[in-house]
Amino acid sequence: MALVLAAHAITSWYLTSDTSLTERKYDESSIMVLEGLKAVQQNPGMYIGGVGQAGLHHLVYEVIDNAVDEALEGYCDSVLVRLNADGSCTVLDNGRGIPVGPIKHENPKINGRPALEVVMTVLNSGGKFDNHSYKVSGGLHGLGVSVVNALSEWLRVQVWREGSRHTMAFAHGATTQPLHSEPDSDKTGTSIEFRPDQEVFRGCEFKYDTLQNRIRELAYLNDRLRIRLVDDIGGRECEFYFEDGLKDFCAHVAGGAEWLHKEPILIKGADESEGLSCQIVLLFTDSYTENLLCFANNIHNVHGGTHLSALKTSVSRVASAYARKNNLVKGNTAVTGDDWREGLTAIASVKLREPKFEAQTKVKLLNPEVETFLQQLLNEQLGNYFEEHPTEA
């Protein structure tokens, strides 16, 4: 009876207690349409994962990723990231340069506008949708640089292309200086300088060490790409360049652990029909824990995904099969997957044409074809390695 009375009281309160709630108007005039970049400014967390330190640095990563995408296509071999004294950041690459000519489009609001302006101010625009300009890419597929523009107090872009230097300027995502072009040298590239909006990223500032870690990571993942970081505030700088990056990366991640074999094991392959390629480096150490890092198009998928599932399953399966075939496991001894992967440091880097991620911040890779391909690759090549290197196995 007491429960019935309590429920009745709650219902009565819900229906009658706060008349201000029932008086709020909700009709067709309440429906809002956020045009352009206003949706990003209204809810930035949906696009960059938050408005704290991680979100702030995500802006830099998006601009760098565009430069690295040029490197993936073979058009860029040098990237400079500079933290300026006024709190802004500049990213300069020697790629092809963002196109600047007039766009032909069925939408009259876009048709005839400079391509550079469209890329900087329109969501879902860019050169990564037609599978011709870029085979693979790590950026937000048209969202990245426009999101950076939307969340910046100001942004200036310079493009060197077709013998001219082209410039534009923006504030809070809106154009403040239209496209201006003047003759220049035949060099090519893009420079994007921006100052994050302090009303969005309150109390946040760029951290040299955070950017250094990501830049080192990108250099490891992209052989023969030179990336330099300069901090004008702290008076520091660093430069990364690797000829055999993934093996160097694996050794770096393993730290001071003792290696159980002389060289990291390299597994690699490609499936042209799926637009998919992969490199995996495995290093077994005397550590008691596993350390597995997975990347898709240079993006660290912190929650793993199909490449991580394939890596864990296949390493355990191949090691178990080899051990039982060669009587290395006594009787019915139960050996788990965790046991087989104890002390394993591994890095998987996949490049694919149409990655499918969980969330805009790409924390997890979802492509099922990646799991199938990596399992086949590991089962064959790691199995062959064990057979050909019995001492190490």
Buried (B, 14 or more C-beta within 10 A) or exposed (E): EEEEEEEEEEEEEEEEEEEEEEEEEEEEEEEEEEEBBBBBBEEBEBBBBBBEBBBBBBBBBBBBBBBBBBBBBEBBBBBBBBBBEEEBBBBBBBBBBBBBEBBEBEEEEBEEBBBBBBBBBBBEBBBBEEEEBBBBBBBBBBBBBBBBBBBBBBBBBBBBBBEBBBBBBBBBBEBEEEBEBEEBEEEBBBBBBBBBBEEBBEEBEBBBEBBBEBBBBBBBBBBEBBBBBBBBEEEEBBEBBBEEBBBBBBBBBBEEBEBEBEEBBBBEBBBEEBBBBBBBBBBBBEBEEBBBBBBBBBBBBEEBBBBBBBBBBBBBBBBBEBBEEEEEBEEEEEBEBEEBBBBBBBBBBBBBBEBBBBEBBBBBBBBEBBBBBBBBBBBBBBBEBBEEEEEEB
